[in-house]
Amino acid sequence: MLFAYTYVPHQMEKMQKFIDFIFFDVWCKAPSSRPFGLNLFDANEELHEVMEAFYY
């Protein structure tokens, strides 16, 4: 029997957005001449807070 699909939001969507940001906006654009720094995550404030908590 066919039925209408009901979208159910999930917490993993936030994780996927973080992963996409890290891959496309940090890893793909990171300059090879500079060291790693938390400033790479400035464009995504929520992820920056998470990275800062784990960094220190």
Residue frames as a rotation matrix with the C-alpha (Angstrom) as fourth column:
MET 1
0.584 0.811 0.000 0.00
0.811 -0.584 0.000 0.00
0.000 0.000 -1.000 0.00
LEU 2
-0.334 -0.666 0.667 1.27
0.644 -0.678 -0.355 3.50
0.689 0.311 0.655 -0.81
PHE 3
0.597 0.485 -0.640 1.29
0.794 -0.472 0.383 6.29
-0.116 -0.737 -0.666 1.71
ALA 4
0.784 -0.272 0.558 2.51
-0.017 -0.908 -0.419 9.87
0.621 0.319 -0.716 1.89
TYR 5
-0.060 -0.906 -0.420 6.05
0.773 0.223 -0.593 10.39
0.631 -0.360 0.687 3.15
THR 6
0.949 0.294 0.116 6.30
0.140 -0.721 0.679 12.40
0.283 -0.628 -0.725 6.36
TYR 7
0.090 -0.972 0.215 9.61
0.074 -0.209 -0.975 14.14
0.993 0.104 0.053 6.89
VAL 8
0.919 0.092 -0.383 11.07
0.377 0.078 0.923 13.69
0.114 -0.993 0.037 10.36
PRO 9
0.534 -0.765 0.359 13.93
-0.538 -0.635 -0.554 16.05
0.652 0.103 -0.751 11.33
HIS 10
0.823 -0.348 -0.449 16.94
0.524 0.771 0.363 14.47
0.220 -0.534 0.816 12.99
GLN 11
0.778 -0.567 -0.270 20.00
-0.143 -0.578 0.803 15.70
-0.611 -0.587 -0.531 14.92
MET 12
0.050 -0.803 0.594 22.34
0.657 0.475 0.586 14.09
-0.753 0.361 0.551 12.38
GLU 13
0.635 0.213 0.742 21.38
0.733 -0.469 -0.493 16.82
0.243 0.857 -0.454 9.90
LYS 14
0.937 -0.349 0.026 23.34
-0.332 -0.860 0.387 19.32
-0.113 -0.371 -0.922 11.99
MET 15
0.256 -0.874 0.412 26.33
-0.005 0.425 0.905 16.97
-0.967 -0.234 0.104 11.98
GLN 16
0.242 -0.121 0.963 26.07
0.916 0.355 -0.185 16.65
-0.319 0.927 0.196 8.20
LYS 17
0.920 0.101 0.379 26.09
0.236 -0.915 -0.328 20.44
0.314 0.391 -0.865 7.85
PHE 18
0.677 -0.733 0.068 29.21
-0.450 -0.339 0.826 20.58
-0.583 -0.590 -0.559 10.04
ILE 19
0.096 -0.634 0.767 30.90
0.440 0.718 0.539 17.89
-0.893 0.286 0.348 7.94
ASP 20
0.543 0.170 0.822 29.99
0.837 -0.184 -0.515 19.68
0.064 0.968 -0.242 4.70
PHE 21
0.976 -0.187 0.111 31.36
-0.196 -0.978 0.073 22.96
0.095 -0.093 -0.991 6.04
ILE 22
0.421 -0.870 0.257 34.60
-0.284 0.143 0.948 21.33
-0.861 -0.472 -0.187 7.22
PHE 23
0.061 -0.405 0.912 35.13
0.714 0.656 0.244 19.60
-0.697 0.637 0.329 3.89
PHE 24
0.396 0.198 0.897 34.08
0.893 -0.311 -0.326 22.31
0.215 0.930 -0.300 1.44
ASP 25
0.853 0.053 0.520 34.90
0.041 -0.999 0.034 25.54
0.521 -0.007 -0.854 3.30
VAL 26
0.694 -0.659 0.291 37.87
-0.535 -0.201 0.820 24.52
-0.482 -0.725 -0.492 5.45
TRP 27
0.211 -0.661 0.721 39.69
0.235 0.750 0.619 21.55
-0.949 0.039 0.313 3.93
CYS 28
0.398 -0.008 0.917 39.22
0.905 0.169 -0.391 22.43
-0.152 0.986 0.075 0.25
LYS 29
0.785 -0.017 0.619 40.09
0.226 -0.923 -0.312 26.11
0.576 0.385 -0.721 0.76
ALA 30
0.858 -0.471 -0.207 42.81
0.147 -0.160 0.976 25.84
-0.493 -0.868 -0.068 3.40
PRO 31
0.687 -0.693 -0.220 46.10
-0.627 -0.410 -0.663 27.39
0.369 0.593 -0.716 2.36
SER 32
0.754 -0.434 -0.493 49.06
0.436 0.892 -0.119 25.03
0.491 -0.125 0.862 2.51
SER 33
-0.170 -0.925 0.339 51.46
0.299 -0.376 -0.877 27.68
0.939 -0.048 0.340 3.77
ARG 34
-0.225 0.139 0.964 49.64
-0.772 -0.629 -0.089 28.59
0.594 -0.765 0.249 7.00
PRO 35
-0.980 -0.125 -0.155 49.24
-0.002 0.785 -0.619 26.45
0.199 -0.607 -0.770 10.13
PHE 36
-0.221 0.936 -0.274 45.91
0.678 0.349 0.647 25.21
0.701 -0.042 -0.712 11.43
GLY 37
-0.999 -0.020 0.026 43.91
-0.005 -0.684 -0.729 27.73
0.032 -0.729 0.684 13.43
LEU 38
-0.429 0.899 -0.086 40.41
0.702 0.271 -0.659 28.13
-0.569 -0.343 -0.747 14.75
ASN 39
-0.374 0.265 -0.889 39.97
-0.390 -0.914 -0.108 31.15
-0.841 0.306 0.446 12.50
LEU 40
-0.978 0.017 -0.207 39.21
-0.181 0.413 0.893 28.67
0.100 0.911 -0.401 9.69
PHE 41
-0.550 0.807 -0.216 35.83
0.808 0.579 0.106 28.06
0.211 -0.116 -0.971 11.35
ASP 42
-0.861 0.156 -0.484 34.82
0.110 -0.872 -0.477 31.72
-0.496 -0.464 0.734 11.79
ALA 43
-0.783 0.563 -0.265 32.21
-0.514 -0.346 0.785 31.54
0.351 0.750 0.560 9.03
ASN 44
0.090 0.796 -0.598 30.18
0.076 0.593 0.801 28.95
0.993 -0.118 -0.007 10.97
GLU 45
-0.181 -0.190 0.965 29.71
-0.777 -0.573 -0.259 30.31
0.603 -0.797 -0.044 14.48
GLU 46
0.718 0.536 0.443 28.06
-0.695 0.564 0.445 27.21
-0.011 -0.628 0.778 15.95
LEU 47
0.832 -0.487 -0.267 30.78
0.363 0.841 -0.402 24.90
0.420 0.237 0.876 14.66
HIS 48
-0.008 -0.857 0.515 33.44
-0.140 -0.509 -0.850 27.37
0.990 -0.079 -0.116 15.80
GLU 49
0.227 0.173 0.959 32.15
-0.945 -0.198 0.259 27.05
0.235 -0.965 0.118 19.37
VAL 50
0.979 0.148 0.137 32.32
-0.173 0.964 0.201 23.26
-0.103 -0.221 0.970 19.17
MET 51
0.559 -0.828 -0.036 35.82
0.421 0.321 -0.848 23.31
0.714 0.459 0.529 17.71
GLU 52
-0.022 -0.541 0.841 36.98
-0.529 -0.707 -0.469 25.78
0.848 -0.455 -0.271 20.34
ALA 53
0.596 0.319 0.737 35.68
-0.801 0.292 0.522 23.56
-0.048 -0.902 0.430 23.14
PHE 54
0.967 -0.237 0.095 37.54
0.242 0.969 -0.053 20.53
-0.080 0.074 0.994 21.76
TYR 55
0.474 -0.831 0.290 40.69
0.164 -0.240 -0.957 22.49
0.865 0.501 0.023 20.90
TYR 56
-0.230 -0.514 0.826 41.30
-0.729 -0.471 -0.496 23.68
0.645 -0.716 -0.267 24.43
